[in-house]
Every structure is written in C-alpha cells, then in structure tokens.
Amino acid sequence: MTPPSITHTVQHTGQRLKHFLKPDGRRVHIAASPEEKNRIHRNLLAIEPDGNFDVCLHGSPEHLEAVRAVHAHHEQKRGELREKHSSIYEEFEHVHLQLEALSKEMHHLTEHGVSLDANFSKFGYDAHLRSRDPDSTANSISRSSFDHGQRDWAAERTQGRSLKVWKRPVVRQYLHKGLIWRSAELQEVASFELFVDLLYVGIIAIIGDSAAEEPTSYGLLKFIIVFSLGWKIWSDIQMVTSWLETDDIFQRFCVMFVLVCLFGYTLNIIEAFETTYAMMISFYLTQRLFLAAYLLWTSYLIPMIRGFMVSQAVVATVGCAIWIASVHVDDPARLALIWVAMFVDIIGQGLVVLIVRRAQKMNNRAGPLIQGWFEFQPSLNIEHRTERTNAFVTLVFGYSVVSLLYQNRAGYGINAFFGKAILGLVQAFFFNWLYFEIDGWNIHTHAIRRHVASSILWMFIHLPFIMAYVLAGASLSRLVLAHDCKDAESETLEEASMGRSEGQVEPGLRWFYCVGLGIALLCMSVISFCHVHKKFDGQRVTKRSRLGLRVAVAVVIICLPLAESLNSLQLVSTTTGLIGLVLGFDLYGCTYVGESFLRDGRKCKYWADCPRKRRRALEEAMKTGEVVNVEELALDEKGFRHQEPLQMMDKEVTAHKVTVFQDMG
C-alpha cells in the first residue's frame, strides 16, 4: 500500500518544503545550508537508526530529482482517478480551481502583496527572486499556506519582545546558484541611520564650503579625496545594515563607535593636506579596520557566507596598508598612493563580484574552487539601498538650498542678491523634480534589478553626481553674495555676509559652479539611462531624445565659464534657464500626443444604465438644473431590464447627488 503523501502545494508564500514523502515511503528532509544538513542527519540517526530517510540541500540536484519523482507519482495518481471516476473528478477539479483562485487572491491581499508584489511593482519583476520564510524553526508544512487567520490584537499586547545585548547576525538576503533569497519581511530604515544622516549634513557643509573658499585645482583635489572617504564611511554603514540583521544593543555601540571615527575624521578635514593628514587618515583607518574585524567575526558566526566576508575584509585590509604607507611619504608620492588606496576601497567590492561572476565561465581548476568559496553571497536589499541613496541625495539638495541663505539689513531687500538666491532655490527644485519625479517615475525595471552592469554603474555613478552637485552648490553660495552686478551693494548685507561678498568672481569659482552643475546633469542622465522606464503609445518625445537634450545642455553649461563677460547674476540666470529648459522638455515629452499639453479639454462625464424613458427624463432634469438622485432612481427601476447606457455631459453640473456609476474625466 502506498503511504500517504503531501497532496497540497505551496504557492507564492516564500515558505519552503521542510520534508515530504517519496512514493516508497522514504521521507526526504530539506536543509537550507550544509551545516543544517549535517545537524539534521545526526538528529535523525538518533531517532531512526535504520536510516530510512534522506537529507538534501535546498536547490541541489538531489533535491530537484526527489521533487520530480514525487511530482510524477502524483501525476500518475491523478490520471488513474480521472479514468476511474471521471464525472466526480471533473466536479472536484472545478471546485479545487475555484478555491485555489480565491486563496491566491486572499494571499495577494495579505502577506505576498506586501512582500514581493509591491517590490515587483516598484522595481520591476525578477524571476530569480525568492522569498524565504522568516520562521526558520518550522519543520513541516502541515499547516495550510494560506491559513493567515485573524490576529488577536488583545493577546499580542502581552507578546512584546525583550531587548538583547547580543544576537547572532542573520543574513537578510543572499545569492545562491543564481537565485536571490530574501526575507519575506520588509526592511525598515533604522533610527540610527537617520541619525547618521544628520551628522552628514554638517560634513557636507564643511567639505563644500572649504572647496568654495579655495577654487583652484589643488582645492578641487582635496575636495575629491576628503568627500570620497566620507562617502565610503556612509556606504559601509548602510552596506552592513542591509546585509545583516541583528537589532541588538551591541549593534548600536558598534554604530556609535563608527560615528566617533567619522566625527574625528570631520574635525581634521580643513587642514588635512597641511598639518592634520595623519590624524584624518587615522580616524578613517580605525573605521576601516573595525569593519574588517567585524566582517571576519561575522564569517566565523555565519559559515555560509564566510568566503564573501573574508574577501571583503581582505580588500579593506589591503586598502588600509596603502593608506598607512601614504602617511609616511611626501607629495607627489603621497598622491599616487592616495589614488591607489581610493581605488581599492571604492572599487574593490565590485571587483570581487565581477571575479566571482567570471569564475562561472572558467573551465580550469580555479573556476569550481572560486564558485565553491562564494557559493553563498550576501546581497543588498533593493528597497533599503534605494531609500538610503534617495535620503543622501535629498541631503545634498537641502545643503544647496541652506547654503544660499544670507542676512539682509536693507529696508527694501528685493535686489540682485535676493534674485540670485531665488534662482538658486528654483535650480535646486528643478534638480529635485528631475531626479525623483521624472527619472524615478514610471520605472518598469530598476537599474539594480535590470543587470549586474547597470546595477554597479547605478551605485558608483552616484558618487560623482553628488560630489559635482555639492561643489556647484557651494560655489553658488559665493556667487549669490558677489556684488559684481547692478543693484547688488554689499552694504545692504549683514556684517558676516558682507565679509564673504566679493566685487569680482574668481575664474576658478565659475568653473567650479558650471562644471559641477554640468557633470551633475550628465550623471543624472546616466542614472536615468540605467533604468528601464515604461512606455506608452503616443508619447510626445522618447526617453533617448530627452536624455540627448540633457547631455547637450550639460556640455553648454560646462563651457559657460568661457564667456567671461557674464557677471554672477547673468551666469546664474543662464544656468537656471537651461535647467528649466531640460525640465520643460522632459515634462512635455512624458505627455500623450492625443491630449492638450496645457489643459484638460475633456468635459465631465456621468455614466449610468437606464431605460429610454428614464433617459429623456434625466436629460430634461439636467437641463433645468434639478437634483438627480441616482440611488432613488435605481430603487424605482429595480426589477426592470436596463437596455442601453445613458451618457450625460455638462461642465457645470448642479446635480451633485449623482454619485453612483460616475466617472470623472
């Protein structure tokens, strides 16, 4: 007699099969990792010494073969039932399909709709994405996959969680054999991440203002170096937070230690290349070595991702060795070591990923060795990464606005200073509009999900984009206070602002402003190009054409400093007008050719099903302005067959009670 087996299936829940029965009665147990496989095997041997069981690693060929065998067995059983009891089988199959469809709909409205459906809708569909059950202690799937039940809110009041000093880290999301396994729970931004952003508000201001005060090639070099290192510290914090879930007290102390290092790093930025270089690099190295130690410790606690964690720790250590060497040499040898160390720190992680992907195509002995070492790789959470990047970009836009603020002491302060500041505000608003509402709107597939090349490019292009815009924003704050144009008298400024006002704008400041703005626009074009946006028939201008105009305008802005006759007001006005041209062209290109661009010419329409007699009565009522209550009309006509739809049009409809079956055009 064939032993009983599992007859229900699991669909779209992210819960994996823990064990099932083969047709011969042999039970198959599924393990998520090699360590779990060994543990399950030892425990089962103690219970069943005869060894009447199999333990397979999830996703392995043995697992796939066993599932196929059970599937073929049930297909055969279904065929036999169809032959013996055809009429009963067809009726049962129909009921089963109806229940399955309703269960899917219920599930889409609950857990799955929150986890993967929302993710696919925002960032694009990915067939290689899987959701794993957060309850890793479950040992069977005997409960229904769709048994969500009603939550007992009163009982949950006494089911709070206690804080723990230390918890074993858990990988939030990892890559295994081409599939991305992620937690079914949404990852929220931690409060300490927002606190880190507050610190970076001051860091950006210090770095940007110091660059604007020294608009030379040497000042630009210092700006690139110190900003890149500050960005790397921020990137390390969000990377580890996205990889690992701990949520314990120890994690907060680790973040606090990194913030102390960041704070010390910031205090030594201004005089870094004169007297405080060793101190600045010491704080940076402390953070990097602490990260390397943390990754090595995590590799010991989570052997599944040991290979990847060790490789990242090695990259951090190699970079630290080069930084230490740069402290003991002088320029220009120091600059050479700095650029090498920055390349290792910023590009090193991406190089490891590319090497692992390249190993999949190697036919020599190194290929399988690398693949075995990197079989499991922690993966960044796309929601967390985009949200944190958007938050940092928002900080940069906010800095460019705050830096424009000055204090006026004239009785009538509507002058050239005010005009330049308003133009700078409009310019920042245009960039914010382009980045978040034009390029971030109507996305079909996000760059991170589109391809590994687009993902790496999207992540790394944000660094020059942010640096360029910070440089332009800092330079703009000096242009606003310049009194090289009409109606710009420095005496109308408050004393602190007057000290920063200059009668002639330095050429280097013009180049900082225009080149920074142009490069930011070019990088924004690359970011938009990395995404796959949704298309619709009748679009006025294609995406490629709109990006082509952006590139052309960016080149024009970069070349504006060559026009030395332009004063500060004319320069800011020209750049703001060009950015406005780009925004207007994008807005025009995203509209439908069959509709008016300036206004909605369609009339308000009300639709209802009604017999002909009622239609004439309603049309007369609409002409005279009488109130029409469709709900009462529906009760009067109950039981009669509706013959045709009724269409009523009027721009000024006083029949405000027509609330049923209405479609506002």
For each residue, the residues with C-beta under 8 A, 3 or more apart:
1:
2: 5 23 25
3: 21 25
4: 21
5: 2 20 21 22 23 70 73 74
6: 17 20 21 141
7: 74
8: 144 145
9: 145
10: 13 15 16 17 141 145
11: 104 107 145
12: 104 107 108 112 116
13: 10 107 111 112 131 133 145 146 184
14: 112 115 116 130 131 132 133 184
15: 10 133 138 141 145
16: 10 30 32 58 132 133
17: 6 10 20 30 67 141
18: 29 30 138 139 140 141
19: 27 28 29 30 139 140
20: 5 6 17 27 28 66 67 70
21: 3 4 5 6 25 26 27 28 70
22: 5 25 26 27 28 54 66 69 70 73
23: 2 5 69 70 73
24:
25: 2 3 21 22 52
26: 21 22 52 53 54
27: 19 20 21 22 52 53 54
28: 19 20 21 22 53 54 55 56 63 66
29: 18 19 40 44 53 54 55 56
30: 16 17 18 19 55 56 57 58 63
31: 34 36 37 39 40 55 56 57 58
32: 16 36 58 132 136
33: 36 37 57 303 304 376
34: 31 37 38 57 304
35: 38 39 303 304
36: 31 32 33 39 40
37: 31 33 34 40 41 55 56 57
38: 34 35 41 42
39: 31 35 36 42 43
40: 29 31 36 37 43 44 55
41: 37 38 44 45 55
42: 38 39 45 46
43: 39 40 46 47
44: 29 40 41 47 48 53 55
45: 41 42 48 49 51
46: 42 43 49
47: 43 44
48: 44 45 51 52 53
49: 45 46
50:
51: 45 48
52: 25 26 27 48
53: 26 27 28 29 44 48
54: 22 26 27 28 29 62 66
55: 28 29 30 31 37 40 41 44
56: 28 29 30 31 37 60 62 63 66
57: 30 31 33 34 37 60 62 63
58: 16 30 31 32 63
59: 63 64 176 177 179
60: 56 57 63 64
61: 64 65
62: 54 56 57 65 66
63: 28 30 56 57 58 59 60 66 67
64: 59 60 61 67 68
65: 61 62 68 69
66: 20 22 28 54 56 62 63 69 70
67: 17 20 63 64 70 71
68: 64 65 71 72
69: 22 23 65 66 72 73
70: 5 20 21 22 23 66 67 73 74
71: 67 68 74 75
72: 68 69 75 76
73: 5 22 23 69 70 76 77
74: 5 7 70 71 77 78
75: 71 72 78 79
76: 72 73 79 80
77: 73 74 80 81
78: 74 75 81 82
79: 75 76 82 83
80: 76 77 83 84
81: 77 78 84 85 89
82: 78 79 85 86 89
83: 79 80 86
84: 80 81
85: 81 82 88 89
86: 82 83 89 90
87: 90 91
88: 85 91 92
89: 81 82 85 86 92 93
90: 86 87 93 94
91: 87 88 94 95
92: 88 89 95 96
93: 89 90 96 97
94: 90 91 97 98
95: 91 92 98 99
96: 92 93 99 100
97: 93 94 100 101
98: 94 95 101 102
99: 95 96 102 103
100: 96 97 103 104
101: 97 98 104 105
102: 98 99 105 106
103: 99 100 106 107 146
104: 11 12 100 101 107 108
105: 101 102 108 109
106: 102 103 109 110 146 148
107: 11 12 13 103 104 110 111 112 113 145 146 148
108: 12 104 105 112 113 117
109: 105 106 113
110: 106 107 113 114 148
111: 13 107 114 115 148 184
112: 12 13 14 107 108 115 116 117 131
113: 107 108 109 110 117 118
114: 110 111 117 118 186
115: 14 111 112 118 119 131 184 185 186
116: 12 14 112 119 120 129 131
117: 108 112 113 114 120 121
118: 113 114 115 121 122
119: 115 116 122 123 129 382 383
120: 116 117 123 124 125 126
121: 117 118
122: 118 119 383 443 446
123: 119 120 126 382 383 386 443 445 446 448 449
124: 120 443 444 445 446 449 450 532
125: 120 445
126: 120 123 129 180 449
127:
128: 178 179 180
129: 116 119 126 179 180 182
130: 14 179 180 181 182
131: 13 14 112 115 116 181 182 183 184
132: 14 16 32 181 182 183 184
133: 13 14 15 16 136 138 184
134: 183 184 185
135: 138
136: 32 133
137:
138: 15 18 133 135 141
139: 18 19
140: 18 19
141: 6 10 15 17 18 138 145
142:
143: 147
144: 8 147
145: 8 9 10 11 13 15 107 141
146: 13 103 106 107
147: 143 144
148: 106 107 110 111
149:
150:
151: 156
152: 155 156
153: 156 157
154: 157
155: 152 158 159
156: 151 152 153 159
157: 153 154 160
158: 155
159: 155 156
160: 157
161:
162:
163: 248 249
164: 167 248 249
165: 248 249 250
166: 248 249 250
167: 164 246 247 248
168: 301 302
169: 244 245 246 298 301 302
170: 244 245 246
171: 174 243 244 245 302 304 305 378
172: 182 183 187 242 243 244 245 378 381
173: 180 181 182 183 242 243 378 379 380 381
174: 171 180 181 304 305 376 377 378 379
175: 178 179 180 181 376 377 378 379
176: 59 179 181 375 376 377
177: 59 375
178: 128 175
179: 59 128 129 130 175 176
180: 126 128 129 130 173 174 175 379
181: 130 131 132 173 174 175 176
182: 129 130 131 132 172 173 379 381
183: 131 132 134 172 173 187 245
184: 13 14 111 115 131 132 133 134
185: 115 134
186: 114 115 383
187: 172 183 242 245 381 383 384
188:
189: 193 194 384 387 388 391
190: 193 194 241
191: 194 195
192: 195 196 252 255
193: 189 190 196 197 237 238 241 388
194: 189 190 191 197 198 391
195: 191 192 198 199 259
196: 192 193 199 200 234 237 255 259 262
197: 193 194 200 201 391 392 395
198: 194 195 201
199: 195 196 202 203 259 262 263 266
200: 196 197 203 204 230 234 392 395
201: 197 198 204 205 395 398 399
202: 199 205 206 266
203: 199 200 206 207 230 262 266
204: 200 201 207 208 395 396 399 470
205: 201 202 208 209 399 402 403
206: 202 203 209 210 266 269 270
207: 203 204 210 211 223 226 227 230 269 470
208: 204 205 211 212 223 399 403 470 471 473 474
209: 205 206 212 213 403 474 477
210: 206 207 213 214 219 222 223 269 270
211: 207 208 214 215 219 220 222 223 471 474 512
212: 208 209 215 471 474 475 477 478 509 512
213: 209 210 219
214: 210 211 218 219 222
215: 211 212 219 475 506 507 508 509 511 512
216: 219 220 508
217: 220 221
218: 214 221 222
219: 210 211 213 214 215 216 222 223 508
220: 211 216 217 223 224 471 512
221: 217 218 224 225 335
222: 210 211 214 218 219 225 226 272 273
223: 207 208 210 211 219 220 226 227 467 471
224: 220 221 227 228 467
225: 221 222 228 229 272 338 342
226: 207 222 223 229 230 269 272 280
227: 207 223 224 230 231 467 470
228: 224 225 231 232 342 346 463 467
229: 225 226 232 233 265 284 342 345
230: 200 203 207 226 227 233 234 262 265 266
231: 227 228 234 235 463 466 467
232: 228 229 235 236 345 346
233: 229 230 236 237 258 261 262 265 284 287
234: 196 200 230 231 237 238 392
235: 231 232 238 239
236: 232 233 239 240 258 287 288 291
237: 193 196 233 234 240 241 255 258
238: 193 234 235 241 242 384 385 388
239: 235 236 242 243 380
240: 236 237 243 244 291 294
241: 190 193 237 238 244 384
242: 172 173 187 238 239 380 381 384 385 388
243: 171 172 173 239 240 378 379 380
244: 169 170 171 172 240 241 298 378
245: 169 170 171 172 183 187
246: 167 169 170 250 251
247: 167 251
248: 163 164 165 166 167 251 252
249: 163 164 165 166 252 253
250: 165 166 246 253 254
251: 246 247 248 254 255
252: 192 248 249 255 256
253: 249 250 256 257
254: 250 251 257 258 290 294
255: 192 196 237 251 252 258 259
256: 252 253 259 260
257: 253 254 260 261 290
258: 233 236 237 254 255 261 262 287 290
259: 195 196 199 255 256 262 263
260: 256 257 263 264
261: 233 257 258 264 265 283 284 286 287 290
262: 196 199 203 230 233 258 259 265 266 283 287
263: 199 259 260 266 267
264: 260 261 267 268 279 282 283
265: 229 230 233 261 262 268 269 280 283 284 287
266: 199 202 203 206 230 262 263 269
267: 263 264
268: 264 265 271 272 276 277 279 280 283
269: 206 207 210 226 265 266 272 280
270: 206 210 276
271: 268 274 275 276
272: 222 225 226 268 269 276 277 280
273: 222 277
274: 271 277
275: 271
276: 268 270 271 272 279 280
277: 268 272 273 274 280 281 327
278: 281 282 327
279: 264 268 276 282 283
280: 226 265 268 269 272 276 277 283 284
281: 277 278 284 285 323 326 327
282: 264 278 279 285 286
283: 261 262 264 265 268 279 280 286 287
284: 229 233 261 265 280 281 287 288 323
285: 281 282 288 289 320 323 324
286: 261 282 283 289 290
287: 233 236 258 261 262 265 283 284 290 291
288: 236 284 285 291 292 316 319 320 323 345
289: 285 286 292 293 316 317 320
290: 254 257 258 261 286 287 293 294
291: 236 240 287 288 294 295 313 316
292: 288 289 295 296 312 313 316 317 320
293: 289 290 296 297 313
294: 240 254 290 291 297 298
295: 291 292 298 299 309 310 312 313 316
296: 292 293 299 300 309 310 313
297: 293 294 300 301
298: 169 244 294 295 301 302 305 309
299: 295 296 302 303 305 306 309 310 313
300: 296 297 303 306
301: 168 169 297 298
302: 168 169 171 298 299 305 306 309
303: 33 35 299 300 306
304: 33 34 35 171 174 376
305: 171 174 298 299 302 308 309 376 377 378
306: 299 300 302 303 309 310
307: 310 311 373 374 375 376
308: 305 311 312 352 374 376 377 378
309: 295 296 298 299 302 305 306 312 313 378
310: 295 296 299 306 307 313 314
311: 307 308 314 315 352 374
312: 292 295 308 309 315 316 349 352
313: 291 292 293 295 296 299 309 310 316 317
314: 310 311 317 318
315: 311 312 318 319 344 345 348 349 352
316: 288 289 291 292 295 312 313 319 320 345 348
317: 289 292 313 314 320 321
318: 314 315 321 322 344 348
319: 288 315 316 322 323 341 344 345 348
320: 285 288 289 292 316 317 323 324
321: 317 318 324 325
322: 318 319 325 326 337 340 341 344
323: 281 284 285 288 319 320 326 327 337 338 341
324: 285 320 321 327 328
325: 321 322 328 329 337
326: 281 322 323 329 334 337 338 341
327: 277 278 281 323 324
328: 324 325
329: 325 326 333 334 337
330: 333 334
331: 334 335
332: 335 336
333: 329 330 336 337
334: 326 329 330 331 337 338
335: 221 331 332 338 339
336: 332 333 339 340
337: 322 323 325 326 329 333 334 340 341
338: 225 323 326 334 335 341 342
339: 335 336 342 343
340: 322 336 337 343 344
341: 319 322 323 326 337 338 344 345
342: 225 228 229 338 339 345 346
343: 339 340 346 347 348
344: 315 318 319 322 340 341 347 348
345: 229 232 288 315 316 319 341 342 348
346: 228 232 342 343 460 463
347: 343 344 350 351 460
348: 315 316 318 319 343 344 345 351 352
349: 312 315 352 353
350: 347 353 354 456 459 460
351: 347 348 354 355
352: 308 311 312 315 348 349 355 356
353: 349 350 356 357 377 452 456
354: 350 351 357 358
355: 351 352 358 359 370
356: 352 353 359 360 370 371 374 377
357: 353 354 360 452
358: 354 355 361 362
359: 355 356 362 366 367 370 371 374
360: 356 357 367 371
361: 358 367
362: 358 359 366 367 370
363: 367
364: 367
365: 368 369
366: 359 362 369 370
367: 359 360 361 362 363 364 370 371
368: 365 371 372
369: 365 366 372 373
370: 355 356 359 362 366 367 373 374
371: 356 359 360 367 368 374 375
372: 368 369 375
373: 307 369 370
374: 307 308 311 356 359 370 371 377
375: 176 177 307 371 372
376: 33 174 175 176 304 305 307 308
377: 174 175 176 305 308 353 356 374
378: 171 172 173 174 175 243 244 305 308 309
379: 173 174 175 180 182 243
380: 173 239 242 243 384 385 448
381: 172 173 182 187 242 384 385
382: 119 123 385 386 446 448 449
383: 119 122 123 186 187 386 387
384: 187 189 238 241 242 380 381 387 388
385: 238 242 380 381 382 388 389 448 459
386: 123 382 383 389 390 446 448
387: 189 383 384 390 391
388: 189 193 238 242 384 385 391 392
389: 385 386 392 393 462
390: 386 387 393 394 436 440
391: 189 194 197 387 388 394 395
392: 197 200 234 388 389 395 396 462 466
393: 389 390 396 397 435 462 466
394: 390 391 397 398 432
395: 197 200 201 204 391 392 398 399
396: 204 392 393 399 400 466 469 470 473
397: 393 394 400 401 428 431 432 469
398: 201 394 395 401 402
399: 201 204 205 208 395 396 402 403 470 473
400: 396 397 403 404 424 428 469 470 472 473 476
401: 397 398 404 405 424 425 428
402: 205 398 399 405
403: 205 208 209 399 400 473 474 476 477
404: 400 401 421 424 425 476 477 480
405: 401 402 421
406: 417 421 480 481 493 494 497
407: 493 494 496 497
408: 413 417 418 492 493 494
409: 492 493 494
410: 413 415 492
411:
412: 415
413: 408 410 417 418 492
414: 418 419
415: 410 412 418 419 487 488 489 492
416: 419 420 483 485 486 487 488 569
417: 406 408 413 420 421 480 481 483 488 492 493
418: 408 413 414 415 421 422
419: 414 415 416 422 423 569
420: 416 417 423 424 479 480 568 569 572
421: 404 405 406 417 418 424 425 480
422: 418 419 425 426
423: 419 420 426 427 572 573 576
424: 400 401 404 420 421 427 428 476 477 480 572 576
425: 401 404 421 422 428 429
426: 422 423 429 430 576 580
427: 423 424 430 431 476 572 575 576 579
428: 397 400 401 424 425 431 432 473
429: 425 426 432 433
430: 426 427 433 434 576 579 580 582 583
431: 397 427 428 434 435 469 520 524 579
432: 394 397 428 429 435 436 437
433: 429 430 436 437 438 583
434: 430 431 437 438 439 524 582 583 586
435: 393 431 432 438 439 440 524 527
436: 390 432 433 439 440 441
437: 432 433 434 440 441
438: 433 434 435 441 528 583 586 587 590
439: 434 435 436 524 527 528 531
440: 390 435 436 437 443
441: 436 437 438
442: 533 534 590
443: 122 123 124 440 446 531 532 533 534
444: 124 531 532 533 534
445: 123 124 125 449 450 531 532
446: 122 123 124 382 386 443 449 450 531
447: 450 454 455 457 458 527 530 531
448: 123 380 382 385 386 454 455 458 459
449: 123 124 126 382 445 446 455
450: 124 445 446 447 454 455 530 531 532
451: 454 455
452: 353 357 455 456
453: 456 457
454: 447 448 450 451 457 458 530
455: 447 448 449 450 451 452 458 459
456: 350 353 452 453 459 460
457: 447 453 454 460 461 526 530
458: 447 448 454 455 461 462 527 530
459: 350 385 448 455 456 462
460: 346 347 350 456 457 463
461: 457 458 464 465 523 526 527 530
462: 389 392 393 458 459 465 466 523 527
463: 228 231 346 460 466 467
464: 461 467 468 519 523
465: 461 462 468 469 519 520 523 524 527
466: 231 392 393 396 462 463 469 470
467: 223 224 227 228 231 463 464 470 471
468: 464 465 471 472 515 516 517 518 519 520 523
469: 396 397 400 431 465 466 472 473 516 517 520
470: 204 207 208 227 396 399 400 466 467 473 474 516
471: 208 211 212 220 223 467 468 474 475 512 513 515 516
472: 400 468 469 475 476 512 513 514 516 517 520
473: 208 396 399 400 403 428 469 470 476 477 516
474: 208 209 211 212 403 470 471 477 478 512
475: 212 215 471 472 478 479 509 510 512 513 516
476: 400 403 404 424 427 472 473 479 480 513 572
477: 209 212 403 404 424 473 474 480 481
478: 212 474 475 481 482 500 502 505 509
479: 420 475 476 482 505 509 513 568 571 572
480: 404 406 417 420 421 424 476 477 568 572
481: 406 417 477 478 493 497 500 501 502
482: 478 479 485 488 501 502 503 504 505 567 568
483: 416 417 488 489 490 501 502 503
484: 488 502 503 504 505 567 568
485: 416 482 488 567 568 569 570
486: 416
487: 415 416
488: 415 416 417 482 483 484 485 569
489: 415 483 492
490: 483 493 498 501 503
491: 498
492: 408 409 410 413 415 417 489
493: 406 407 408 409 417 481 490 497 498 501
494: 406 407 408 409 497 498
495: 498 499
496: 407 499 500
497: 406 407 481 493 494 500 501
498: 490 491 493 494 495 501
499: 495 496
500: 478 481 496 497
501: 481 482 483 490 493 497 498
502: 478 481 482 483 484 505 506
503: 482 483 484 490
504: 482 484
505: 478 479 482 484 502 509 510 567 568 571
506: 215 502 509 510
507: 215 510 511 561 564
508: 215 216 219 511 512
509: 212 215 475 478 479 505 506 512 513
510: 475 505 506 507 513 514 560 561 571
511: 215 507 508 514 515 561
512: 211 212 215 220 471 472 474 475 508 509 515 516
513: 471 472 475 476 479 509 510 516 517 571 575
514: 472 510 511 517 518 557 558 559 560 561 571 575
515: 468 471 511 512 518 519 558 561
516: 468 469 470 471 472 473 475 512 513 519 520
517: 468 469 472 513 514 520 521 557 575 579
518: 468 514 515 521 522 554 555 556 557 558
519: 464 465 468 515 516 522 523 554 558
520: 431 465 468 469 472 516 517 523 524
521: 517 518 524 525 550 553 554 557 579 582
522: 518 519 525 526 550 551 554
523: 461 462 464 465 468 519 520 526 527
524: 431 434 435 439 465 520 521 527 528 550
525: 521 522 528 529 547 550 551 554
526: 457 461 522 523 529 530
527: 435 439 447 458 461 462 465 523 524 530 531
528: 438 439 524 525 531 533 543 547
529: 525 526 547
530: 447 450 454 457 458 461 526 527
531: 439 443 444 445 446 447 450 527 528
532: 124 443 444 445 450
533: 442 443 444 528 543
534: 442 443 444
535: 539
536: 539 592
537:
538: 592 593 594
539: 535 536 542 589 590 591 592 593
540: 588 589 590 591 592 593 597
541: 545 546 585 588 589 590
542: 539 545 546 589
543: 528 533 546 547 589
544: 547 548
545: 541 542 548 549 589
546: 541 542 543 549 550 585 586 589
547: 525 528 529 543 544 550 551
548: 544 545 551 552
549: 545 546 552 553 581 582 585
550: 521 522 524 525 546 547 553 554 582
551: 522 525 547 548 554 555
552: 548 549 555 556
553: 521 549 550 556 557 578 579 581 582
554: 518 519 521 522 525 550 551 557 558
555: 518 551 552 558 559
556: 518 552 553 559 560 578
557: 514 517 518 521 553 554 560 575 578
558: 514 515 518 519 554 555
559: 514 555 556 562
560: 510 514 556 557 563 566 571 574 575
561: 507 510 511 514 515 564
562: 559
563: 560 566
564: 507 561
565:
566: 560 563 570 571 574
567: 482 484 485 505 570 571
568: 420 479 480 482 484 485 505 571 572
569: 416 419 420 485 488 572 573
570: 485 566 567 573 574
571: 479 505 510 513 514 560 566 567 568 574 575
572: 420 423 424 427 476 479 480 568 569 575 576
573: 423 569 570 576 577
574: 560 566 570 571 577 578
575: 427 513 514 517 557 560 571 572 578 579
576: 423 424 426 427 430 572 573 579 580
577: 573 574 580 581
578: 553 556 557 574 575 581 582
579: 427 430 431 517 521 553 575 576 582 583
580: 426 430 576 577 583 584
581: 549 553 577 578 584 585
582: 430 434 521 549 550 553 578 579 585 586
583: 430 433 434 438 579 580 586 587
584: 580 581 587 588
585: 541 546 549 581 582 588 589
586: 434 438 546 582 583 589 590
587: 438 583 584 590 591
588: 540 541 584 585 591 597
589: 539 540 541 542 543 545 546 585 586
590: 438 442 539 540 541 586 587
591: 539 540 587 588 595 597
592: 536 538 539 540 595
593: 538 539 540
594: 538
595: 591 592 600 601
596: 599 600 601
597: 540 588 591
598:
599: 596
600: 595 596 665
601: 595 596
602: 605 665
603: 649 650 651 665
604: 649 650 651 653 664 665
605: 602 647 648 649 663 664 665
606: 647 648 649 653 658 661 662 663
607: 645 646 647 661 662 663
608: 630 645 646 648 658 660 661
609: 642 644 645 646 661
610: 614 615 618 633 637 642 644 645 646
611: 614 615 637 640 642 643 644
612: 615 616 643 644
613: 616 617
614: 610 611 617 618 633 637 646
615: 610 611 612 618 619 644 646
616: 612 613 619 620
617: 613 614 620 621
618: 610 614 615 621 622 628 633 646 648
619: 615 616 622 623 648
620: 616 617 623 624
621: 617 618 624 626 628 655
622: 618 619 625 626 628 648 650 653 655
623: 619 620
624: 620 621
625: 622 654 655
626: 621 622 655
627: 654 655 656 657
628: 618 621 622 633 655 657 658
629: 632 633 657 658
630: 608 633 634 657 658 659 660 661
631: 634 635 657 659 660
632: 629 635 636
633: 610 614 618 628 629 630 636 637
634: 630 631 637 638 660
635: 631 632 638
636: 632 633
637: 610 611 614 633 634 640 642
638: 634 635
639:
640: 611 637
641:
642: 609 610 611 637
643: 611 612
644: 609 610 611 612 615
645: 607 608 609 610
646: 607 608 609 610 614 615 618
647: 605 606 607
648: 605 606 608 618 619 622
649: 603 604 605 606
650: 603 604 622 653
651: 603 604
652:
653: 604 606 622 650 656 658
654: 625 627
655: 621 622 625 626 627 628 658
656: 627 653
657: 627 628 629 630 631
658: 606 608 628 629 630 653 655 662
659: 630 631 662
660: 608 630 631 634
661: 606 607 608 609 630
662: 606 607 658 659
663: 605 606 607
664: 604 605
665: 600 602 603 604 605
